[in-house]
Amino acid sequence: MSDKHLSSQFDSELTNVSTRVMEMGGLVESQIRTAVYALAQFSVEASNEVTENEPRVNAMEVDIDKELSSIIARRQPTARDLRLLIAISKTTANLERAGDEAEKIARMVRSIISSGAARNLPSSELGIAADLASGLLRKALDAFARLDINTAVSILKEDDAIDKEFDGFVRKLITYMMEDPRTISSSLDLLFVAKAIERIGDHAKNIAEFIIYVVKGADVRHTSMESIESVVR
């Protein structure tokens, strides 16, 4: 992930913590896939699995942050190495929050099932957005492993597609509730699911921004795409 240092031990520590971030990312991806499966199949078992595994994601974030604090205290890194360590910390925070969103989807699925309205809701229409969000997070993690700023820029652009899917689904859901007010409670649960999916895409976008920060030393949060592309060029 970074250039070689005079200290081979420092290189080893950076490699180790980066590997643990990828492991955490793999677990979060699995959580999201299971949550989406729970929604598609209205599976209580799958939704329970997501909830049961959620503490593992939290524990990994805490462990990685402890290791990062130790590295910074012992190595006193400068410039790009320090940016990398900061970006790793922020990436793990975003992964933990993406895991929270997966757990939220699981909880909403159980609520919808218990309402008895599961089969009458347009939940299948969330599949496209869910696939986009999950794929974007995977792409962000791959790009972070390579510090690939070109892929990072493409992720920032692709996040707009998830936002559009969310907006379209909200409009459909409002129409659905107006046509059958008995489904309002369960439809609101489904709205929370849609928002959770959108937030997963946002966390992937955040990770992409950290990649640019590491490589270019520029904080591109809350800036226009034109400005970001100018930084990357």
C-alpha positions in Angstrom: 0.0 0.0 0.0 2.9 2.3 0.5 6.6 2.7 -0.5 9.3 0.7 1.3 10.7 2.3 4.4 14.1 2.0 6.1 12.4 0.1 8.8 11.2 -3.3 7.5 9.2 -3.6 10.8 7.3 -0.5 9.9 6.5 -2.0 6.5 5.3 -5.2 8.2 3.1 -3.2 10.6 1.5 -1.2 7.7 0.9 -4.4 5.7 -0.6 -6.1 8.8 -3.0 -3.3 9.6 -4.0 -3.0 5.9 -4.7 -6.7 5.7 -7.0 -6.4 8.8 -8.9 -3.6 7.2 -9.5 -5.8 4.1 -10.7 -8.6 6.4 -13.1 -6.2 8.1 -14.3 -5.0 4.7 -14.9 -8.6 3.7 -17.0 -9.2 6.8 -19.0 -6.1 6.2 -19.6 -7.1 2.6 -20.9 -10.5 3.8 -23.2 -8.7 6.3 -24.6 -6.6 3.5 -25.2 -9.6 1.2 -26.9 -11.5 4.0 -29.1 -8.5 4.8 -30.1 -8.1 1.2 -30.8 -11.8 1.0 -33.0 -11.5 4.1 -34.9 -8.7 2.4 -35.3 -10.6 -0.9 -36.5 -13.8 0.8 -38.0 -12.3 3.9 -35.8 -14.6 5.9 -35.8 -14.3 9.7 -32.9 -16.6 9.9 -30.7 -14.5 7.6 -31.7 -11.3 9.4 -30.8 -12.8 12.7 -27.4 -13.9 11.3 -26.6 -10.3 10.4 -27.5 -9.1 13.9 -25.5 -11.8 15.6 -22.4 -11.0 13.6 -22.6 -7.2 14.0 -20.5 -7.2 17.3 -17.6 -8.8 15.3 -17.5 -5.7 13.0 -17.5 -3.4 16.0 -14.7 -5.4 17.7 -12.5 -5.3 14.6 -12.9 -1.5 14.3 -11.7 -1.1 18.0 -8.8 -3.5 17.5 -7.6 -1.7 14.3 -7.8 1.7 15.9 -5.7 0.4 18.9 -3.1 -0.8 16.5 -3.1 2.5 14.5 -2.6 4.5 17.8 0.3 2.2 18.7 1.9 2.6 15.3 1.6 6.4 15.4 3.0 6.6 18.9 5.9 4.4 18.2 6.8 5.4 14.6 5.8 9.0 14.5 5.1 8.8 10.8 5.2 11.9 8.6 3.6 13.0 5.3 2.1 10.2 3.2 2.5 7.5 5.9 0.5 9.6 8.4 -2.1 10.3 5.8 -2.4 6.6 5.1 -2.8 5.8 8.8 -5.5 8.5 9.2 -7.3 7.2 6.1 -7.2 3.7 7.4 -8.8 4.8 10.6 -11.5 6.7 8.7 -12.1 3.8 6.4 -12.6 1.4 9.3 -15.1 3.9 10.8 -17.0 3.9 7.5 -17.0 0.2 7.3 -18.4 -0.1 10.8 -21.2 2.3 9.9 -21.9 0.3 6.7 -22.2 -2.7 9.0 -24.6 -0.8 11.1 -26.7 -0.1 8.0 -26.7 -3.8 7.2 -27.9 -4.5 10.7 -30.6 -1.9 10.3 -31.8 -3.6 7.2 -32.0 -6.9 9.1 -34.1 -5.3 11.9 -36.5 -3.7 9.4 -36.9 -7.0 7.6 -37.9 -8.6 10.9 -40.4 -5.8 11.6 -41.9 -6.2 8.1 -42.3 -9.9 8.5 -43.9 -9.5 11.9 -46.4 -7.1 10.4 -47.7 -9.8 8.1 -47.4 -7.4 5.1 -44.2 -8.7 3.7 -45.4 -10.2 0.4 -47.5 -7.1 -0.4 -44.7 -4.7 -0.5 -42.5 -3.6 -3.5 -39.3 -4.8 -1.8 -38.0 -6.5 -4.9 -37.5 -3.1 -6.5 -34.7 -2.3 -4.0 -32.6 -5.1 -5.5 -30.9 -2.8 -8.1 -29.9 -0.2 -5.5 -28.7 -2.9 -3.1 -26.5 -4.5 -5.8 -25.1 -1.1 -6.7 -24.3 -0.2 -3.1 -22.7 -3.6 -2.3 -20.7 -3.5 -5.6 -19.5 0.1 -4.9 -18.3 -0.8 -1.4 -16.3 -3.8 -2.8 -14.9 -1.6 -5.6 -13.9 1.0 -3.0 -12.0 -1.6 -0.9 -10.2 -2.9 -3.9 -9.2 0.6 -4.9 -8.0 1.4 -1.4 -5.8 -1.7 -1.4 -4.1 -0.4 -4.6 -4.5 3.3 -3.8 -6.1 3.6 -7.2 -7.2 7.2 -7.5 -8.8 6.8 -11.0 -11.1 4.1 -9.7 -11.8 6.3 -6.7 -13.0 9.1 -9.0 -15.3 6.6 -10.9 -16.8 5.5 -7.5 -17.7 9.1 -6.7 -19.5 9.4 -10.0 -21.3 6.0 -9.6 -22.7 7.0 -6.2 -25.1 9.3 -8.0 -26.8 6.2 -9.6 -27.6 4.9 -6.1 -29.1 8.3 -5.1 -31.3 8.3 -8.2 -32.5 4.7 -7.5 -33.4 5.9 -3.9 -35.3 8.9 -5.1 -37.2 6.9 -7.6 -38.1 4.2 -5.0 -39.3 6.9 -2.5 -41.7 8.3 -5.1 -43.0 4.8 -5.9 -43.4 4.0 -2.2 -45.4 7.2 -1.5 -47.8 6.2 -4.3 -48.0 2.7 -2.9 -49.0 4.0 0.5 -51.5 6.4 -0.9 -53.2 3.6 -2.8 -53.3 1.3 0.3 -53.0 3.1 3.6 -53.0 -0.2 5.5 -49.4 -0.7 4.4 -48.1 2.6 5.7 -46.3 1.2 8.8 -44.5 -1.6 6.8 -43.8 0.8 3.9 -42.0 3.1 6.3 -39.9 0.2 7.4 -39.1 -0.4 3.8 -38.2 3.3 3.4 -35.7 2.9 6.2 -34.2 -0.1 4.3 -33.9 2.1 1.2 -32.2 4.8 3.1 -29.8 2.3 4.7 -28.8 1.1 1.2 -28.2 4.6 0.1 -26.0 5.2 3.1 -23.9 2.2 2.3 -23.2 3.8 -1.0 -22.2 7.0 0.8 -19.7 5.1 2.9 -18.1 3.7 -0.2 -17.9 7.2 -1.6 -16.2 8.4 1.6 -13.6 5.6 1.3 -12.9 6.7 -2.3 -12.3 10.3 -1.0 -9.8 9.0 1.5 -7.8 7.3 -1.3 -7.4 10.7 -3.1 -6.4 12.2 0.3 -3.6 9.6 0.8 -2.2 9.8 -2.8 -2.6 13.5 -3.5 -2.7 15.0 0.0 -5.9 16.9 -0.8 -9.1 16.7 1.2 -11.8 16.5 -1.5 -14.8 16.1 0.8 -17.6 18.5 0.0 -16.1 19.7 -3.2 -17.4 19.5 -6.8 -16.5 16.7 -9.2 -14.8 19.3 -11.4 -12.5 20.2 -8.5 -11.8 16.6 -7.7 -10.9 15.7 -11.2 -8.6 18.7 -11.3 -6.8 17.4 -8.2 -6.4 14.0 -9.6 -5.0 15.1 -13.0 
